[in-house]
Amino acid sequence: MLFDIITIGVGMKNIYGVSFEDLENYFLENNDKKFKAVQVFDWVYKKRIKDFNEMRNVSKETIKEMTDNFYFDRLEIIDKKTDIDVSKYLFKLSDGEKVEAVVMYHDYGTSICISTQVGCNMGCRFCESGRLKKVRNLEVHEMVLQILMVEEDIKTRLSHIVLMGIGEPFDNYDNVIKFIDIVNSGKGIDIGSRHITVSTCGIVPKIIEFANFDKQVNLAISLHAPNNKIRDSIMNINKAYKIEEIIESVKYYISKTNRRVTFEYIMLKGVNDSAECAIELSSLLKGINCYVNLIPYNETSHIEYKKSDKDTILKFYDILKKNNIGVTIRREFGSKVNAACGQLRSHYEEG
Ligand code: SAH
């Protein structure tokens, strides 16, 4: 760390935390030409240099300007577990904290699930990430670097990003929005907004704010229950924002964006998986432009919840279908490699 402080210098910015617009403005504010931002982004994100001195077609002044004011860094990959269709990474951040990202190989492309915070304060009872509590938000560059490090490691471009790793994206809203700007920018990593999904446990004011975000990014809501009684018993956030408020904010989001929303629903044995729950969920979501993603619970040794039986999941699925609710069952990835949220990190933190 001391080494970093000496070499990086006060006021220097991490290049991976700077959006294209930020960099254009930086050049303009310094009475310089904003097209230099195009050149720099091209070298950083298309050619993936790791030192500004590698920029070949730019002036010496620009290189000096960049070297004096911006720096590169990396995340350390401290563990990687691979199964047939999934790889799970554990990264060490510059202050020693750890976060995870999961890469999934589909027939339509390669997706990554990234973390947005170190730990999480949302306190969902079934979730491993929440057990260790939030330590801090991730900086923009720490989210961008999860993408870059993985792409370098697998030597392939990622096609989809989901913000469903450790943390609550809407509890780190501003950094998440800037991260989306950078990965979505045609001048930057250039992943289409329709290929980016943000998942929230239901922070209502932020769902409303997100409705006015000008990019066509997908929204997923971790609902997990058809009523307040069950939701109260498994998700602390439901004490702050009730199901009715979530549904209202989602309707507002759809009215502003015209986009279909995903409701995630973890199937927890004996908790939220009955036929009555399926019927109640169907009437709650009736008429909303949405679909439900039923998630087989990934069991973890520290938490008592169990996954629902296959038959129970299929019955639940059929009831939603019959009631004209769009529904899918999530394919199970990587349960052998501790792929559920936060499992690899907690394994390391607790030994
Ligand atoms: N905080 C955000 C994003 C991170 S959690 C959110 O709540 O949406 C991403 C998704 O994984 C959520 O739907 C969460 O409920 C789910 N999840 C957490 N632990 C899980 C487990 N053990 N098995 C299956 N899904 C899990």
Residues whose N, C-alpha, C, O or C-beta is under 5 A from the ligand:
A	BS01	SAH	F126 C127 E128 L163 M164 G165 G167 E168 P169 S199 T200 C201 S222 E264 I266 I295 P296 Y297 N298 A340 C341
